Amino acid sequence: MTANALESKLRDALRKLDPHQAQEIREAYYKSVEGLQSLAETLEYADIELGETNEHILIDEHLVACEAIEAMNKSLLGKIL
């Protein structure tokens, strides 16, 4: 299935939902993306503050959050919303 066909199918699915449920999905998506961005940034700054005293363990978690952000960026849902 092409990217356009997948996008069209997802749009149709969202249109068929109860408006309240569609809004919940929209809000949850934006909240999760915002939360991941905030988490990544906060972990990065916290790691800078602690430096090598904790072997940069927080930057490892920052990178995991960045991977999650990248995964969300690949989502068609974000493009549609």
C-alpha positions in Angstrom: 0.0 0.0 0.0 1.4 3.4 -0.9 2.0 6.2 1.6 -0.9 8.2 0.1 -3.3 5.2 0.4 -2.2 4.6 4.1 -2.8 8.3 4.8 -6.2 8.2 3.2 -7.2 5.1 5.1 -6.1 6.7 8.4 -7.9 9.9 7.7 -11.1 7.9 6.9 -10.7 5.9 10.1 -10.4 9.1 12.2 -13.4 10.6 10.5 -15.5 7.6 11.4 -14.7 7.9 15.1 -17.0 9.5 17.5 -15.9 13.2 17.6 -15.1 12.9 21.3 -12.9 9.9 20.8 -11.1 11.6 17.8 -10.4 14.6 20.0 -9.0 12.3 22.8 -6.6 10.8 20.3 -5.6 14.2 19.0 -5.0 15.5 22.5 -3.1 12.4 23.6 -0.9 12.5 20.6 0.1 16.2 21.1 0.5 15.6 24.9 2.8 12.7 24.2 5.0 14.5 21.7 5.2 17.6 24.0 6.0 15.3 27.0 8.8 13.5 25.1 10.3 16.8 24.0 10.2 18.2 27.5 11.7 14.9 28.9 14.5 14.9 26.4 15.4 18.5 27.1 15.2 18.2 30.8 17.3 15.0 30.9 20.0 16.7 28.7 20.2 19.8 31.0 20.2 17.6 34.1 23.1 15.5 32.7 25.0 18.7 32.0 24.6 19.8 35.6 25.7 16.5 37.1 28.5 16.0 34.6 30.7 13.0 34.9 29.7 12.3 38.5 27.0 10.0 37.3 28.8 8.6 34.2 26.3 10.6 32.0 23.5 8.1 32.7 21.0 10.8 32.1 22.2 11.5 28.6 21.6 7.8 27.8 18.0 8.3 28.9 17.9 11.6 26.8 18.9 9.6 23.8 16.1 7.0 24.4 13.6 9.9 24.6 15.1 11.3 21.3 14.6 7.9 19.7 10.9 8.0 20.8 10.5 11.5 19.3 12.0 10.2 16.0 9.5 7.3 16.1 6.6 9.7 16.6 7.9 11.9 13.7 7.5 8.8 11.5 3.8 8.5 12.4 1.2 9.3 9.8 -1.0 10.4 12.7 1.1 13.4 13.4 1.0 14.4 9.8 -2.7 14.2 9.7 -3.5 15.8 13.0 
